[in-house]
Amino acid sequence: MGVDSASIQRLATRFHGQIVTPLDPDYELGRRVWNVMIDRRPAVILRPSHAADVQAAVAFSRAQGLPLAIRGGAHGVAGMGTCDDGVVIDCSLMKTISVDVAKRTARAEAGVKWAEFDAATQAHGLATTGGTVGDTGIAGLTLGGGFGWLEGAFGMTVDNLLAADIVLADGRLVRASGDEHADLFWALRGGGGNFGVVTSFEYRLHALDPMIVGGVIVHAYTSAREVLAFYGDFIRTSPDPLTVGAALVTGPDGNKACLLACAYAGTTDEGLTAVRPLKEFGSPLMDTIGPVSYVEQQRLLDQAAPPGLRNYWKAEFIDGLSASFIDTWVDAFSTVASAMSYQLLFPIHGVAARVSPDATAFPLRGGVHVGIYGAWKPGEADEPNLRWVRNTWQQIKPFASGGLYINEIGADDGQDRARQAFGINYARLGSVKAKYDPANMFCLNANIEPAATD
Ligand SMILES: Cc1cc2nc3c(=O)[nH]c(=O)nc-3n(C[C@H](O)[C@H](O)[C@H](O)COP(=O)(O)OP(=O)(O)OC[C@H]3O[C@@H](n4cnc5c(N)ncnc54)[C@H](O)[C@@H]3O)c2cc1C
């Protein structure tokens, strides 16, 4: 199904960004998202250049009665940033970032990626919690919650969101903050793309010296059980500024390995003291932990998750690492089907864990995020990779605490998983949805059904 050319021409008279239809040379590239397993053909891709364009795009898609997908950095693995035969509002041209050094705030438009945001804020020795891969969009990550290297010291990304400008289903452009549309502001901090198209985000920034302590320690896969037992104990008592993830990976030499990756959000002296137990444990094969620029740390994992691969993920939360969980987790990796797939544990801790689960719409204030990341090259068989992810997921499910991160919901997870992810906040989110998007125009996401109103 297409959009008739007269409608496109009428839109073009008031739209200042780019309009890409299947007839344009840019279409094949433009419809692509990070996860190439998602292969959809929108009727039209609208790339706004400012908020008024977003208003025009929302009005256009409402008038056309077509499905509407919203895209920031295109990293959503489930592919909800695109659709077949509908409209995609692709915010990638909206890249303005302004930093207010005196107030320690930054305003960034919805097409900004974390590497761009980090560079702009670190120029002033400032930062806020962002994702661990530089190419990821600030938009989807922020609206879902946002964990990263700075969460222990400064909280989740949503905890640092001060305001958002958003185009609603009825076309109004409003600002949501603590004292303007406060109900909407609460919902945006974890409720995903359910409420409208966010055009810009305003964040609280923190002082962070451009040199921090970070890096990775690599252990042999044969020691993974001992390393993970140590890791599980360590993260229970490690200081807030030290955030440590643990991964099972296949190294460039083809050997499986267990690695610990960390960052310390503070001075290098304090950081070097805090990481000493990590560096002294066992007999690592490699240890790069030491002073590193924060901007570099933020790109440490970029190569582990490049664009252009087929990806299939499953995720859960656990309360902690029991011996039987570790056995199951390590055994599962022995059957991994692709050298690009990995398993990652990442705790929600420190300041991020001390926020009440209902203070924002993001309820997961503690525990360890468990990610099973299947990734393989186009042309390689899907089936063994899908099977490995699903089998691993089934094996770890008995250990799951019930929490689920909406930004890691898989392509084939149903709406009951979305409801599970919002947890105790689902009913309140339904009421906010009923107020701001009663017809569920923004439904291509981990969807919240508008609550019934009297
Ligand atoms: C390689 C990689 C690394 C990751 N690392 C982390 C990490 O360290 N921490 C973490 O918390 N998460 C991480 N994630 C998950 C990440 O939070 C999600 O993939 C997130 O959706 C990415 O945002 P995006 O804007 O790039 O994605 P998109 O696919 O563009 O958007 C995802 C969804 O967000 C909504 N959305 C996007 N833009 C807007 C907008 N302007 N207004 C309203 N709704 C919008 C839409 O519903 C859309 O479907 C990672 C993902 C990948 C692929």
The ligand as a Gaussian input file, in Angstrom:
#p B3LYP/6-31G(d) Opt

LIG

0 1
 C       24.142000      -2.030000      20.386000
 C       23.138000      -1.658000      21.444000
 C       23.572000      -1.268000      22.691000
 C       22.671000      -0.912000      23.683000
 N       23.139000      -0.511000      24.906000
 C       22.262000      -0.097000      25.848000
 C       22.727000       0.415000      27.093000
 O       23.918000       0.484000      27.370000
 N       21.802000       0.840000      27.986000
 C       20.467000       0.793000      27.735000
 O       19.698000       1.206000      28.588000
 N       19.999000       0.297000      26.564000
 C       20.860000      -0.144000      25.629000
 N       20.396000      -0.630000      24.434000
 C       18.958000      -0.728000      24.217000
 C       18.452000       0.632000      23.757000
 O       18.059000       1.358000      24.911000
 C       17.259000       0.489000      22.810000
 O       17.640000      -0.223000      21.673000
 C       16.688000       1.844000      22.403000
 O       15.414000       1.643000      21.848000
 C       17.562000       2.556000      21.396000
 O       17.055000       3.806000      21.086000
 P       17.102000       4.323000      19.578000
 O       16.554000       5.690000      19.571000
 O       18.460000       4.098000      19.015000
 O       16.136000       3.276000      18.889000
 P       14.878000       3.433000      17.864000
 O       14.741000       2.082000      17.241000
 O       15.048000       4.588000      16.978000
 O       13.694000       3.694000      18.822000
 C       13.209000       2.677000      19.675000
 C       11.806000       3.047000      20.098000
 O       11.837000       4.223000      20.912000
 C       10.722000       5.050000      20.616000
 N       11.233000       6.340000      20.117000
 C       12.376000       6.576000      19.444000
 N       12.499000       7.892000      19.180000
 C       11.408000       8.489000      19.721000
 C       10.960000       9.842000      19.785000
 N       11.650000      10.844000      19.258000
 N        9.787000      10.084000      20.420000
 C        9.054000       9.090000      20.961000
 N        9.438000       7.797000      20.903000
 C       10.604000       7.505000      20.300000
 C        9.887000       4.332000      19.589000
 O        8.875000       3.596000      20.235000
 C       10.878000       3.394000      18.944000
 O       10.284000       2.230000      18.423000
 C       21.283000      -0.977000      23.412000
 C       20.839000      -1.379000      22.160000
 C       21.758000      -1.710000      21.169000
 C       21.256000      -2.165000      19.831000

